[in-house]
Amino acid sequence: MKETLIDLKERRSCRKYTGKQVAEPQLEAVLEAATYAPTGHGQQSPVMVVVQKPELVATLSELNARIMGTTRDPFYGAPTAVVVFQDTTSTTGHEDACMVMANLLNAAHAVGLGSCWINRGQQMFELPEGIELKKEWGIADHMAGLAICILGYEAEGGTVAPKPRKSDYIIRI
C-alpha cells in the first residue's frame, strides 16, 4: 500500500517525451489496470482505443490542435495515445470513463512511463474526421470521446515539481 500512496503523490503530467515507443509489457500492464477502474454497477461501460501508428497519432494530435486553435503538438511528441470513449447511454458513463483515465495515468507512473490527460476528446470525435475514425474502429454511435491519455518515456524536463497543496483543500466537519 505504501508504494501505491507514493505513486499517487509523485505522478505528474509529462509534457516532453523521448519518442521511443512504449514497450509491450508496460503498455499491457497499464491497459489491464485501466480495465479494473471502478464503474457504475460494474458495467465497464468505457472503451479504449490504443493508437501507436505514428501517422495516426499525428492525425489525432492535429485534430486536437485544430480544436485548440493552434498548430503546436498537444500530444508533446508522445508515441502512444489511448483514446477513452464514454457511453452516453449509461447513467455513469462520464464518471466511468474518468476513472479509466485516472487508472491509466496512475498505472503509467507505476511502471515508469510518462503520461498526460489530453482534453477535447468529445470535440475531436464530433469532427467529420473523428466520426470517420470511430466508424473505422467499430466504435458505436452512442460512445462519445472523453479524453486521450498520451503515454511514452519521459524526456529530460518532461515534468515539473508539484505545487504546494492549498491550505483549504480538506474541510473536516
VMD Tcl script that draws the C-alpha trace (Angstrom):
set ca {
  {0.00 0.00 0.00}
  {2.87 2.36 0.78}
  {4.11 2.18 -2.85}
  {0.64 2.98 -4.18}
  {0.40 6.08 -1.99}
  {3.85 7.20 -3.11}
  {2.92 6.71 -6.79}
  {-0.27 8.74 -6.32}
  {1.69 11.60 -4.77}
  {4.58 11.55 -7.25}
  {2.74 11.18 -10.58}
  {2.91 14.29 -12.74}
  {1.74 15.15 -16.23}
  {4.56 14.66 -18.71}
  {4.85 17.23 -21.48}
  {8.05 16.06 -23.19}
  {8.76 12.55 -24.49}
  {11.76 10.75 -25.97}
  {9.74 9.42 -28.90}
  {10.74 5.81 -28.15}
  {7.70 3.55 -28.45}
  {6.28 2.08 -25.22}
  {7.40 -1.48 -24.55}
  {4.59 -4.01 -24.84}
  {4.83 -5.36 -21.24}
  {4.50 -1.84 -19.80}
  {1.62 -0.99 -22.15}
  {-0.23 -4.20 -21.29}
  {0.18 -3.54 -17.56}
  {-1.24 -0.01 -17.92}
  {-4.17 -1.14 -20.06}
  {-5.01 -4.02 -17.74}
  {-5.01 -1.67 -14.75}
  {-7.41 0.61 -16.62}
  {-9.85 -2.27 -17.12}
  {-10.08 -2.55 -13.33}
  {-11.23 1.05 -12.89}
  {-14.39 1.38 -10.81}
  {-17.50 1.69 -12.96}
  {-21.14 2.19 -12.02}
  {-22.83 -1.14 -11.31}
  {-19.71 -2.87 -12.65}
  {-20.89 -2.13 -16.21}
  {-17.39 -1.49 -17.58}
  {-19.01 0.99 -19.97}
  {-15.92 2.82 -21.37}
  {-13.98 1.71 -24.43}
  {-10.28 2.36 -25.03}
  {-8.61 2.57 -28.42}
  {-4.82 2.26 -28.35}
  {-3.08 4.15 -31.16}
  {0.63 3.61 -31.81}
  {0.93 4.12 -35.57}
  {2.92 7.38 -35.86}
  {0.82 8.75 -38.73}
  {-2.42 8.11 -36.83}
  {-1.07 9.60 -33.58}
  {-0.10 12.66 -35.66}
  {-3.63 12.83 -37.13}
  {-5.19 12.73 -33.66}
  {-2.78 15.40 -32.44}
  {-3.63 17.61 -35.43}
  {-7.38 17.25 -34.79}
  {-6.84 18.18 -31.14}
  {-4.65 21.16 -32.09}
  {-7.26 22.38 -34.57}
  {-9.89 22.47 -31.82}
  {-7.45 24.42 -29.63}
  {-6.78 26.84 -32.48}
  {-3.06 26.10 -32.62}
  {-0.55 24.24 -34.76}
  {1.63 23.06 -31.86}
  {1.60 19.38 -30.90}
  {-0.79 18.96 -27.94}
  {0.49 15.38 -27.58}
  {4.03 16.65 -26.81}
  {5.67 14.04 -29.02}
  {4.22 11.06 -27.13}
  {4.33 7.91 -29.28}
  {1.18 6.28 -27.84}
  {-2.33 7.67 -27.48}
  {-5.10 5.85 -25.63}
  {-8.45 7.31 -26.64}
  {-11.10 6.79 -23.96}
  {-14.75 6.79 -25.03}
  {-17.69 7.23 -22.68}
  {-21.05 5.52 -23.03}
  {-23.71 8.22 -23.38}
  {-26.49 5.70 -22.64}
  {-25.08 4.87 -19.21}
  {-26.07 7.00 -16.22}
  {-22.45 6.79 -15.05}
  {-20.76 6.78 -18.47}
  {-18.85 10.02 -17.95}
  {-17.66 9.12 -14.46}
  {-16.71 5.59 -15.57}
  {-14.55 6.95 -18.38}
  {-12.91 9.46 -15.99}
  {-12.00 6.59 -13.67}
  {-10.44 4.70 -16.59}
  {-8.37 7.79 -17.40}
  {-7.24 8.07 -13.77}
  {-6.16 4.42 -13.71}
  {-4.27 4.87 -17.00}
  {-2.37 7.87 -15.62}
  {-1.52 6.28 -12.28}
  {-0.61 2.89 -13.73}
  {1.68 4.57 -16.28}
  {3.63 6.21 -13.47}
  {3.79 2.93 -11.55}
  {5.51 1.18 -14.49}
  {7.90 4.04 -15.27}
  {6.06 5.79 -18.10}
  {5.17 9.42 -18.57}
  {1.55 10.30 -19.24}
  {-0.79 13.24 -19.60}
  {-4.57 13.72 -19.77}
  {-5.43 15.48 -23.03}
  {-8.86 17.12 -23.17}
  {-11.09 17.81 -26.21}
  {-11.87 14.13 -26.88}
  {-15.56 14.84 -27.35}
  {-14.96 17.63 -29.86}
  {-12.38 15.57 -31.77}
  {-14.84 12.77 -32.43}
  {-17.62 15.16 -33.45}
  {-15.48 16.42 -36.35}
  {-16.02 14.66 -39.71}
  {-12.57 13.06 -39.47}
  {-13.28 11.88 -35.93}
  {-16.64 10.42 -36.90}
  {-14.90 8.54 -39.71}
  {-12.25 7.19 -37.31}
  {-14.96 5.98 -34.92}
  {-16.62 4.10 -37.80}
  {-13.28 2.65 -38.91}
  {-12.55 1.49 -35.35}
  {-16.02 -0.01 -34.86}
  {-16.99 2.39 -32.06}
  {-20.76 2.59 -31.57}
  {-22.58 5.88 -32.18}
  {-23.63 6.13 -28.51}
  {-19.96 6.27 -27.46}
  {-18.53 9.80 -27.18}
  {-14.91 10.78 -26.88}
  {-13.86 11.78 -23.38}
  {-10.11 12.31 -23.42}
  {-6.80 10.94 -24.62}
  {-4.15 9.51 -22.33}
  {-0.80 10.02 -24.02}
  {1.98 7.65 -22.99}
  {5.71 7.41 -23.50}
  {9.10 7.66 -21.90}
  {9.71 10.99 -20.24}
  {12.42 13.17 -21.76}
  {14.55 15.39 -19.56}
  {12.43 18.27 -18.30}
  {9.18 16.49 -19.15}
  {7.61 17.07 -15.75}
  {7.70 19.83 -13.18}
  {7.71 19.71 -9.40}
  {4.29 19.69 -7.75}
  {2.82 22.91 -6.45}
  {2.30 23.07 -2.70}
  {-1.10 21.73 -1.68}
  {-3.57 24.52 -0.89}
  {-4.37 25.03 2.78}
  {-8.15 24.68 2.40}
  {-8.08 21.53 0.27}
  {-9.71 19.49 3.04}
  {-12.53 20.70 5.25}
  {-13.34 18.49 8.22}
  {-16.77 18.78 9.77}
}
mol new
graphics top color blue
foreach p $ca { graphics top sphere $p radius 0.5 }
foreach p [lrange $ca 0 end-1] q [lrange $ca 1 end] { graphics top cylinder $p $q radius 0.2 }
display resetview
